[in-house]
Amino acid sequence: MNSNKIRMLWIVFISILIILLISDLFIHRHSYFEIDGLFAFPSIFGFLSCILLVVISKIIGIFLKRSEDYYDN
């Protein structure tokens, strides 16, 4: 890909993230718990959940990994 296209994609993605973050100021959410009402909670929760899934998959991959000649044996 052209570096200009990649740069444009980054700009679009970051712009969308900023718009969503700013929109959290104007949207009234009905929170069931106190932590739900914090600013940008859904964004932070989603980001931390994604990181947790990656870390867990790396740990599981250590135990499930097979050698390259697994099927040759």
N, CA, C and O atoms as a GROMACS GRO file, in nm:
protein
  292
    1MET      N    1   0.083  -0.119   0.000
    1MET     CA    2   0.000   0.000   0.000
    1MET      C    3   0.087   0.125   0.000
    1MET      O    4   0.200   0.126   0.048
    2ASN      N    5   0.032   0.224  -0.054
    2ASN     CA    6   0.100   0.353  -0.058
    2ASN      C    7   0.103   0.413   0.083
    2ASN      O    8   0.006   0.400   0.158
    3SER      N    9   0.212   0.477   0.118
    3SER     CA   10   0.223   0.534   0.252
    3SER      C   11   0.121   0.646   0.276
    3SER      O   12   0.080   0.669   0.389
    4ASN      N   13   0.081   0.714   0.168
    4ASN     CA   14  -0.022   0.818   0.184
    4ASN      C   15  -0.157   0.758   0.221
    4ASN      O   16  -0.232   0.816   0.299
    5LYS      N   17  -0.188   0.641   0.164
    5LYS     CA   18  -0.313   0.573   0.197
    5LYS      C   19  -0.313   0.527   0.343
    5LYS      O   20  -0.414   0.539   0.413
    6ILE      N   21  -0.201   0.475   0.386
    6ILE     CA   22  -0.190   0.430   0.526
    6ILE      C   23  -0.203   0.548   0.620
    6ILE      O   24  -0.272   0.540   0.722
    7ARG      N   25  -0.139   0.658   0.586
    7ARG     CA   26  -0.149   0.778   0.669
    7ARG      C   27  -0.293   0.829   0.674
    7ARG      O   28  -0.341   0.871   0.779
    8MET      N   29  -0.361   0.824   0.560
    8MET     CA   30  -0.500   0.868   0.555
    8MET      C   31  -0.590   0.777   0.639
    8MET      O   32  -0.681   0.824   0.707
    9LEU      N   33  -0.564   0.647   0.635
    9LEU     CA   34  -0.641   0.554   0.718
    9LEU      C   35  -0.622   0.584   0.866
    9LEU      O   36  -0.719   0.583   0.943
   10TRP      N   37  -0.499   0.611   0.908
   10TRP     CA   38  -0.473   0.646   1.047
   10TRP      C   39  -0.548   0.773   1.087
   10TRP      O   40  -0.606   0.781   1.195
   11ILE      N   41  -0.546   0.870   0.999
   11ILE     CA   42  -0.616   0.996   1.028
   11ILE      C   43  -0.766   0.972   1.041
   11ILE      O   44  -0.829   1.026   1.132
   12VAL      N   45  -0.822   0.892   0.953
   12VAL     CA   46  -0.966   0.861   0.959
   12VAL      C   47  -0.999   0.786   1.088
   12VAL      O   48  -1.095   0.820   1.157
   13PHE      N   49  -0.921   0.683   1.121
   13PHE     CA   50  -0.947   0.605   1.242
   13PHE      C   51  -0.936   0.690   1.368
   13PHE      O   52  -1.022   0.681   1.456
   14ILE      N   53  -0.833   0.772   1.377
   14ILE     CA   54  -0.815   0.857   1.495
   14ILE      C   55  -0.925   0.960   1.502
   14ILE      O   56  -0.972   0.993   1.612
   15SER      N   57  -0.968   1.013   1.388
   15SER     CA   58  -1.078   1.110   1.387
   15SER      C   59  -1.207   1.047   1.438
   15SER      O   60  -1.281   1.108   1.515
   16ILE      N   61  -1.235   0.924   1.394
   16ILE     CA   62  -1.355   0.854   1.442
   16ILE      C   63  -1.347   0.831   1.592
   16ILE      O   64  -1.446   0.850   1.663
   17LEU      N   65  -1.231   0.791   1.641
   17LEU     CA   66  -1.215   0.769   1.785
   17LEU      C   67  -1.236   0.898   1.864
   17LEU      O   68  -1.299   0.896   1.969
   18ILE      N   69  -1.183   1.008   1.814
   18ILE     CA   70  -1.200   1.136   1.882
   18ILE      C   71  -1.346   1.179   1.881
   18ILE      O   72  -1.397   1.228   1.982
   19ILE      N   73  -1.415   1.160   1.768
   19ILE     CA   74  -1.557   1.195   1.761
   19ILE      C   75  -1.638   1.111   1.859
   19ILE      O   76  -1.727   1.164   1.927
   20LEU      N   77  -1.609   0.983   1.868
   20LEU     CA   78  -1.681   0.897   1.963
   20LEU      C   79  -1.652   0.936   2.107
   20LEU      O   80  -1.741   0.932   2.192
   21LEU      N   81  -1.529   0.975   2.135
   21LEU     CA   82  -1.494   1.016   2.270
   21LEU      C   83  -1.563   1.146   2.307
   21LEU      O   84  -1.612   1.160   2.420
   22ILE      N   85  -1.569   1.240   2.215
   22ILE     CA   86  -1.637   1.367   2.241
   22ILE      C   87  -1.788   1.347   2.254
   22ILE      O   88  -1.854   1.413   2.334
   23SER      N   89  -1.843   1.254   2.174
   23SER     CA   90  -1.987   1.230   2.182
   23SER      C   91  -2.029   1.176   2.318
   23SER      O   92  -2.145   1.188   2.357
   24ASP      N   93  -1.935   1.117   2.390
   24ASP     CA   94  -1.966   1.066   2.524
   24ASP      C   95  -2.002   1.179   2.619
   24ASP      O   96  -2.069   1.155   2.720
   25LEU      N   97  -1.960   1.301   2.591
   25LEU     CA   98  -1.995   1.416   2.674
   25LEU      C   99  -2.143   1.453   2.661
   25LEU      O  100  -2.202   1.508   2.754
   26PHE      N  101  -2.202   1.424   2.546
   26PHE     CA  102  -2.337   1.469   2.517
   26PHE      C  103  -2.443   1.359   2.530
   26PHE      O  104  -2.562   1.389   2.528
   27ILE      N  105  -2.401   1.235   2.544
   27ILE     CA  106  -2.495   1.123   2.554
   27ILE      C  107  -2.518   1.089   2.700
   27ILE      O  108  -2.423   1.068   2.776
   28HIS      N  109  -2.644   1.084   2.739
   28HIS     CA  110  -2.677   1.044   2.875
   28HIS      C  111  -2.702   0.894   2.878
   28HIS      O  112  -2.794   0.842   2.816
   29ARG      N  113  -2.616   0.826   2.951
   29ARG     CA  114  -2.631   0.681   2.962
   29ARG      C  115  -2.697   0.648   3.095
   29ARG      O  116  -2.672   0.713   3.196
   30HIS      N  117  -2.781   0.548   3.093
   30HIS     CA  118  -2.846   0.501   3.216
   30HIS      C  119  -2.758   0.391   3.274
   30HIS      O  120  -2.764   0.276   3.232
   31SER      N  121  -2.678   0.428   3.372
   31SER     CA  122  -2.584   0.332   3.427
   31SER      C  123  -2.646   0.258   3.545
   31SER      O  124  -2.718   0.315   3.627
   32TYR      N  125  -2.617   0.129   3.549
   32TYR     CA  126  -2.665   0.047   3.660
   32TYR      C  127  -2.568   0.048   3.777
   32TYR      O  128  -2.609   0.037   3.892
   33PHE      N  129  -2.442   0.062   3.747
   33PHE     CA  130  -2.339   0.066   3.850
   33PHE      C  131  -2.270   0.202   3.843
   33PHE      O  132  -2.280   0.273   3.742
   34GLU      N  133  -2.202   0.238   3.948
   34GLU     CA  134  -2.137   0.370   3.953
   34GLU      C  135  -2.027   0.382   3.849
   34GLU      O  136  -2.006   0.489   3.791
   35ILE      N  137  -1.957   0.273   3.825
   35ILE     CA  138  -1.845   0.278   3.730
   35ILE      C  139  -1.895   0.297   3.586
   35ILE      O  140  -1.821   0.348   3.502
   36ASP      N  141  -2.017   0.256   3.557
   36ASP     CA  142  -2.073   0.273   3.423
   36ASP      C  143  -2.089   0.420   3.385
   36ASP      O  144  -2.088   0.454   3.267
   37GLY      N  145  -2.105   0.505   3.482
   37GLY     CA  146  -2.129   0.646   3.454
   37GLY      C  147  -2.004   0.728   3.433
   37GLY      O  148  -2.013   0.847   3.403
   38LEU      N  149  -1.887   0.668   3.448
   38LEU     CA  150  -1.763   0.742   3.428
   38LEU      C  151  -1.745   0.782   3.282
   38LEU      O  152  -1.793   0.715   3.192
   39PHE      N  153  -1.674   0.892   3.262
   39PHE     CA  154  -1.647   0.941   3.127
   39PHE      C  155  -1.564   0.840   3.050
   39PHE      O  156  -1.463   0.792   3.099
   40ALA      N  157  -1.607   0.807   2.929
   40ALA     CA  158  -1.537   0.717   2.837
   40ALA      C  159  -1.523   0.576   2.892
   40ALA      O  160  -1.430   0.505   2.853
   41PHE      N  161  -1.611   0.535   2.980
   41PHE     CA  162  -1.602   0.400   3.035
   41PHE      C  163  -1.613   0.292   2.927
   41PHE      O  164  -1.533   0.199   2.928
   42PRO      N  165  -1.710   0.300   2.834
   42PRO     CA  166  -1.717   0.194   2.732
   42PRO      C  167  -1.590   0.185   2.647
   42PRO      O  168  -1.549   0.075   2.610
   43SER      N  169  -1.528   0.297   2.617
   43SER     CA  170  -1.405   0.296   2.537
   43SER      C  171  -1.291   0.232   2.615
   43SER      O  172  -1.219   0.148   2.563
   44ILE      N  173  -1.276   0.272   2.738
   44ILE     CA  174  -1.168   0.218   2.822
   44ILE      C  175  -1.191   0.069   2.848
   44ILE      O  176  -1.097  -0.010   2.842
   45PHE      N  177  -1.315   0.031   2.876
   45PHE     CA  178  -1.347  -0.109   2.902
   45PHE      C  179  -1.321  -0.195   2.779
   45PHE      O  180  -1.266  -0.304   2.790
   46GLY      N  181  -1.360  -0.146   2.661
   46GLY     CA  182  -1.336  -0.221   2.538
   46GLY      C  183  -1.188  -0.235   2.508
   46GLY      O  184  -1.143  -0.342   2.466
   47PHE      N  185  -1.110  -0.129   2.530
   47PHE     CA  186  -0.966  -0.134   2.505
   47PHE      C  187  -0.898  -0.232   2.600
   47PHE      O  188  -0.815  -0.312   2.558
   48LEU      N  189  -0.932  -0.225   2.729
   48LEU     CA  190  -0.871  -0.316   2.826
   48LEU      C  191  -0.914  -0.461   2.802
   48LEU      O  192  -0.835  -0.553   2.822
   49SER      N  193  -1.038  -0.480   2.758
   49SER     CA  194  -1.084  -0.616   2.727
   49SER      C  195  -1.007  -0.673   2.608
   49SER      O  196  -0.972  -0.791   2.608
   50CYS      N  197  -0.981  -0.590   2.509
   50CYS     CA  198  -0.905  -0.633   2.392
   50CYS      C  199  -0.762  -0.673   2.432
   50CYS      O  200  -0.710  -0.775   2.387
   51ILE      N  201  -0.700  -0.592   2.517
   51ILE     CA  202  -0.565  -0.624   2.564
   51ILE      C  203  -0.565  -0.755   2.642
   51ILE      O  204  -0.476  -0.838   2.625
   52LEU      N  205  -0.666  -0.773   2.726
   52LEU     CA  206  -0.676  -0.896   2.805
   52LEU      C  207  -0.692  -1.018   2.715
   52LEU      O  208  -0.632  -1.122   2.741
   53LEU      N  209  -0.773  -1.007   2.609
   53LEU     CA  210  -0.791  -1.119   2.517
   53LEU      C  211  -0.661  -1.154   2.445
   53LEU      O  212  -0.631  -1.272   2.425
   54VAL      N  213  -0.584  -1.054   2.407
   54VAL     CA  214  -0.456  -1.080   2.340
   54VAL      C  215  -0.359  -1.148   2.435
   54VAL      O  216  -0.291  -1.243   2.396
   55VAL      N  217  -0.351  -1.102   2.559
   55VAL     CA  218  -0.260  -1.162   2.657
   55VAL      C  219  -0.301  -1.306   2.686
   55VAL      O  220  -0.215  -1.395   2.690
   56ILE      N  221  -0.430  -1.330   2.706
   56ILE     CA  222  -0.477  -1.466   2.733
   56ILE      C  223  -0.449  -1.558   2.614
   56ILE      O  224  -0.410  -1.673   2.633
   57SER      N  225  -0.469  -1.509   2.492
   57SER     CA  226  -0.443  -1.592   2.374
   57SER      C  227  -0.294  -1.624   2.361
   57SER      O  228  -0.259  -1.733   2.317
   58LYS      N  229  -0.208  -1.531   2.398
   58LYS     CA  230  -0.064  -1.558   2.395
   58LYS      C  231  -0.028  -1.667   2.496
   58LYS      O  232   0.053  -1.755   2.468
   59ILE      N  233  -0.087  -1.660   2.615
   59ILE     CA  234  -0.060  -1.760   2.719
   59ILE      C  235  -0.112  -1.896   2.676
   59ILE      O  236  -0.043  -1.997   2.693
   60ILE      N  237  -0.232  -1.901   2.621
   60ILE     CA  238  -0.288  -2.028   2.574
   60ILE      C  239  -0.204  -2.083   2.458
   60ILE      O  240  -0.186  -2.204   2.447
   61GLY      N  241  -0.154  -1.994   2.373
   61GLY     CA  242  -0.071  -2.036   2.260
   61GLY      C  243   0.056  -2.105   2.304
   61GLY      O  244   0.107  -2.192   2.233
   62ILE      N  245   0.110  -2.068   2.418
   62ILE     CA  246   0.230  -2.134   2.470
   62ILE      C  247   0.203  -2.282   2.496
   62ILE      O  248   0.288  -2.366   2.466
   63PHE      N  249   0.087  -2.312   2.550
   63PHE     CA  250   0.054  -2.450   2.584
   63PHE      C  251   0.004  -2.531   2.464
   63PHE      O  252   0.021  -2.653   2.461
   64LEU      N  253  -0.057  -2.467   2.366
   64LEU     CA  254  -0.113  -2.538   2.252
   64LEU      C  255  -0.021  -2.544   2.132
   64LEU      O  256  -0.053  -2.610   2.033
   65LYS      N  257   0.092  -2.476   2.139
   65LYS     CA  258   0.184  -2.471   2.025
   65LYS      C  259   0.247  -2.608   2.001
   65LYS      O  260   0.287  -2.677   2.095
   66ARG      N  261   0.255  -2.645   1.874
   66ARG     CA  262   0.319  -2.770   1.835
   66ARG      C  263   0.441  -2.739   1.750
   66ARG      O  264   0.454  -2.630   1.695
   67SER      N  265   0.531  -2.836   1.741
   67SER     CA  266   0.650  -2.817   1.660
   67SER      C  267   0.613  -2.819   1.511
   67SER      O  268   0.505  -2.863   1.474
   68GLU      N  269   0.705  -2.771   1.426
   68GLU     CA  270   0.678  -2.762   1.284
   68GLU      C  271   0.661  -2.898   1.218
   68GLU      O  272   0.588  -2.911   1.120
   69ASP      N  273   0.728  -3.000   1.270
   69ASP     CA  274   0.718  -3.133   1.211
   69ASP      C  275   0.617  -3.221   1.285
   69ASP      O  276   0.633  -3.343   1.291
   70TYR      N  277   0.516  -3.159   1.341
   70TYR     CA  278   0.416  -3.232   1.420
   70TYR      C  279   0.345  -3.337   1.335
   70TYR      O  280   0.324  -3.449   1.381
   71TYR      N  281   0.307  -3.301   1.214
   71TYR     CA  282   0.231  -3.395   1.129
   71TYR      C  283   0.321  -3.496   1.059
   71TYR      O  284   0.272  -3.598   1.009
   72ASP      N  285   0.450  -3.471   1.055
   72ASP     CA  286   0.543  -3.567   0.991
   72ASP      C  287   0.571  -3.687   1.078
   72ASP      O  288   0.614  -3.791   1.027
   73ASN      N  289   0.550  -3.677   1.206
   73ASN     CA  290   0.581  -3.788   1.298
   73ASN      C  291   0.475  -3.896   1.292
   73ASN      O  292   0.486  -3.996   1.363
   0.00000   0.00000   0.00000
